[in-house]
Amino acid sequence: MIRPLMIAATALLVLAGTSASAAPRRIVSLNVCADQYLLALADPTQIAALSSNARDPELSAAAIKARGFRTLRRPAEEVLAIRPDLILGFPIGPNAVAGAPPGQWRTLGLASADSYAAILDQIRQVARAIGHVDRGERLIAAMNRDLAALPRPKHSGVAAYYQRRGYMTGTGTLIDDLMRRMGLTNLAAKLGKPPLAQVPLEEMVAARPEWLIVESATDRVVDQGTEMLHHPALAAVPRISLPQSWTVCGGPAYVQAARTIMARLNAPR
């Protein structure tokens, strides 16, 4: 009985060693959403390059963390020079990601996450692909714990995610998932709007939402696109201001967005 146990233990050690040695050493991300998973889960030495938008705080919640890493300017040429053993990006077909040049690359395609469940699935996919499964599970556990610790909302109601030039985000999106988790009803669902619809100011005023969720970059008038968000007809509607970078991609920033929404819902009105 001892010999079979020793053989089994040896096999496990061999498998563990193989997994560790197979972990990619030169990873390139071609997508700003993939950047954020990579920065959260990979060893710094594994990251060969990030997307061109990795350091843009308007698009990436991990822009500060990305400052210490190379970003791509000419992705196709630079990928050929780097010769990565794993490329992350937006999927455009079987074993293909947008922006990757032809080659025998190992790729992982990550579509836009439209729910918290999708974020957790992508964390696991990336963690597995880069050889840090345990790290991925720890991140998921921390996110679940932080969300569970949020208080119950004192206020609820109908909310509209209203953007520049009157665009409203609808159902089946990450912001819609956040709204429902926080006890809010998406106005787009009540009006039967698609995932993205242009809603004139008059229609928004007539719909009478209890809340407007807006991008923090539109907190002041900077152009014609933001001017309508500050029309006097909307002045009395309470606002929840979020950085665009927290909702444009799935990832750990989902928790920051949820925490900010809840704090606003529980603040004195």
N, C-alpha and C positions, 0 to 999 in steps of 0.2 A: 504494500500500500504506500510505503514511503517513497519508493522509486517513481510511481506515477505522479505523486504530488510534486516531487522535485522537478520532473519533466514539465509539468503544467506551469510551475512557477518560473522555470527557465524560459518557457515559451512566452509568458507574459512580459518578462523582462526584455526579450528580443523584440516583441511587438512595440513595447514602450520606446525602446531605443530606435527602432525604425521610424516610429512616428516623430520622435524628436529630430532625427537627422533629416527627415523629409520636410520639416517645416521650411517654408520659403524664406530665403535670405535677402532677396531683392524684390520688394513689392512696389508696384506703381499703381496709383489711383488716378483715374481719368475723369472723375466725377466728384463734385463738391459734397454730395451726400455720402458717397463711399469714403471720402477723406475722413469724415467725422467718426465713422466706425473704426477705421484703421488707426486713427490717433488715439482712440479710447482703448483699443485692444492689443495693438502690436507693440513689440519692443522697438524703441527708437532706431536701433541698428537694422531692423528689418525694412524700414521705410526708405525706399530709394528715391521716390518723388511723389508729389501730390499734384492735384489738378491746378490749373491756372487761377481758379477762384478760391483756392484754399485759404488765402489770407484776407479775403474780403469780408469784413464784419457784417455787411448787409446780407450776405448769402450764407455764411458759415458761422455756426455757433462756436466752432473751435478755431476761429481765426487767430486768436492770440497764441494758442498752442502750436499752430501751424508755422509760426514765424521761424522756428528753428530748423525747418526742413526745406529741401529743394522743391520748387514749383516749376511746372512745365510751361514753356513758352511756345515751343513747336513740338507738340506731343508725338506725332508720328516719327519725326527724325530722332527725337531724344529717346523714345522707347527703343528704337533700333540700336542706339548706342549703349543704353543701359543694359539691354538684354535681361529683362526681369524674369523671374521664375513664377510670378503671379501678377495678373493685371485685374484690378477691380474697376467696374464701370457700369454704365447703363446698358442693359441687354438689348441687342438688335437682332438676335437669332441664336441658334444653337452654338454654344461655345464661342460667341462673338460679343464684343462690347463696343459701344460707340467710341470712335477715335483711335482704336488700336490698329496699328498697321498689320498687314498680312504677316503671318509667322506662326511658328509652333509654340504659341503662348498658352500657358494655363490661365484660364480666365474665370472670373466669378461675376455674373451679371446681377445687379441689384436694381430692381424696378422701384419706382417711387412708392414709399410706404404710405398707405392710406389709413392705417389704424395702429393702435398700440400693439395689437397682436402681431401685425406685420413687422413692426420694429423688433420685437423679441425674436421673431423668426430670423430676421436678417442679422441680428447680433450673433445668433447661434451659427448661422452660415459662415459669417466672416471669422468668428472665433475658431471654428473647425478648420477652415481653409488655411489659416495662418499658424495653426498649431497651438492655440491657447484656449482650449475648450473650457477649462476651469475658470479662466479669467472672464470669459463670456458669461458663465453662470453666476459669477460673483457680481458682475455688473447688473444682470437681470434681477438678482436678489435685492440689490441696493435700490434699484428703481421701483420694484414692487413694494419694498418696505417704505420708501418715501411717499409713494402714492397712497398707501394704506394709512399713513400717518396724517394725511390731510383732514382737516375738520369737515363736518357737514356744512353745506352752504346755508347761509342765513337768508339769502335772497336767490331767486331763480327767475324764470320768465323766458321770453323770446329774445334771441340775440341775432344780430346780423354781422357777419364779417364783411365789412364794407371797405373797399380799396379805392385807389386812385381811379378817377374817371367813372366812378359809380359801379365798379365791378364787385359782385358779391359771390362769395364762395359757397357752394352748395353741399349736398349730401355726398356720401361716399368719398370724403376727403379727410385728411388728417385733422384739420381744424374742426370739422363736423364731429369727428370722434372725440376730440377734446371737449367740445361743447356738451355732448351727451354725458360724458364722464363727470362733468362739473354740474350736471343737473339743469342745463340750459336746453332750450328748443331752438333749432336752427330755423330762422325765418325762411330760408330757401326751401325747406321741406314744406312749410305751411303754404308757400306760394307755388309749389310745384316746379321750382327752377332746376336747371341742370347743374352739374358741378361748378361751372363758371358762367355767370350771366351778368349782363349789364342792366342795372336797375336805375331808372331815372330818379332824380331827387324827389319828384312829385310822388312817385310810387312808393318810395321808401318812407316818406312822411306819412302817407296814407296808411301804410302797414303798421305804423306805431310800435316799433320794437322797444322792449324795455332796456335793451343794451345794444351798444355798438362796439364791436371788437375791431380795432384799427391797428395798422402797423405804426410802430413808434416813430418811424421816419416821417409820418404824415401828421405828427402832433402840431406842426406849424405849417403855414402856407409857404410852399417853396416854388410852386408852379400852378398852371391851370388845372392839372390833374388832382392836386390836393385841395384846391380852393373850394370845390363843392362840398368837401367833408366838413368845412367850417362855415357852411351856410347857417344863418340865424335859425332857420326852421329845424335844424338838428341840434341846436345848442343845448336844449334841455335834456337830451337823451344821455344817460350816464355812459361813460366810455371805459373800455378795458384796452389798454395799450400794450402791445407785444412787439418785440423785435421780429422782423420778418424772418430772420435767420433761425428762430426757434420753431417755426412751422413750415418753412419751405422744404425741409428735409426731416425724415424720421431720425431718431437717435436719442441719446441721453437728454437732449434739450427738451424733450417732451415733458419731462418732470418739471423743469423750470417754468415752462408755459403753464402747466396745470397749477403749480403753486402760485403763480402770479394771478391767474384768473380767480382762484379761490380767495386769495387775499382781497381782491377787489370786490368780490361778491359779499364778503363778510365785513367790509369796511362800512362805516356810517354813511348813510346816503343824505 
